[in-house]
Amino acid sequence: MTKALMIQGTGSNVGKSMLVAGLARACVRRGLKVAPFKPQNMSNNAAVTADGGEIGRAQALQALACGLAPHTDMNPVLLKPESETGAQVVVQGQRFATTGALGYGKLKAQLLPKVLESFERLKSGVDLVLVEGAGSPAEINLRPGDIANMGFAEAARVPVVLAGDIDRGGVIAQLVGTQAVLPPEDAGRIKGYLVNKFRGDPRLFEAGDAEIARRTGWAALGVLPWFADGWRLPAEDVLDIASQAGGAIKVAVPQLARIANFDDLDPLSAEPEVTVEIVPPGRPLPADASLVLIPGSKSTIGDLNFFRAQGWDIDLKAHLRRGGRVLGICGGYQMLGREIADPEGLEGKPGTVDGLGLLDVTTVLEPAKTLALTEATWVETGDAVQGYEIHLGRTQGPDCARNWLTVGDRPEGAVSADGLVQGTYLHGLFSSDRFRAGYLAGLGAENAGESHSQQVEDTLDTLAAHMEAHLDIDALLALAE
């Protein structure tokens, strides 16, 4: 019979996604068949699945840790923020609705059956399902209709392990306080706890650990030291990419307000000769950048306005005058054109806006979303490039005749007449090692192109060993039901 265990956290960013990935790999190394599951995720960093949908990028990494292909059942509800108050709701991989926070609250009753349906399908053929919560169950104002934490745990009868983050301070209050505010029946679903991100000797926290166990009555499953190689795994937050200094080749990435699918940056940040600099709002694009990479966006027109409001359009022209190169991916590609037409008002009021004018192309936004895993060829060398497409709209124009990629017989992308500006809809192309090595060689790199996929696999193995060394994995798995 398939067992399940849910990892919830005392707050956002306590490390739940990495804990599930590491535990999944540890279980696979023990010979178990494991699948990841997150009932509800909120992220614009999505992965395209082989069954033609999209899920949160963290669940794609967890699938990799399990040795599985990503599937839409692994993350049946994905919220993709489009504004401060509204988000696109993706259900079982496909767009379901666009709604504000209050409207979403009314939708959740419709979504729980879909969540449970995916969970039941996912259980088939595996020994263990590892479930990741979202945010914190201590947000008891969100408990009515909840599908992300205790609402799901109750409906699916899944026991819970609660993770606290000692690096942000107050971990005793995090864990004990969570129990204090939860309704008794929810607190009773928590069977154990662990402390994550400890810096230094974990023995220094023995008295604190004992106090948490005494006050809560939960099983103490261990204190996990800070995992120093975590930066080698695909980042959940774009700012995590900037945490690792690299070499002299600088790739500047403007931090768009609705930045999406920035996994394009992970293989670049792992290259020793490359520094990926995330440029926050209010700061100019660096004058010493070799490449300015404009990433994907969940709201292309809104982020184009945001780009101009920072003065980055002026910086970009100065960068080109210095002979620097520019690459736009997906929404970034659309921004580089002459204009973007939104006749149906998909991103606001219907109309047409001027683009940055650096590529002689125009884009028309259309309701149908392209979702596809894509095999392409780099025209310059004939090298194969693997990636994915996730976008609204069509882009056409004279610069598309200078395509630098092909997908079968279809030209893909565009290049400016002087060759300095490129655009493409293909995400994930830098994960292809030969392409990445060749592209970076054009920027001056000499030794790029070591296997990125193998580095991720090796890091997952290291994470699993790290967790085995510091957590009581046997006791943790014994809690699964």
Disulfide bonds with the S-S distance in Angstrom:
none
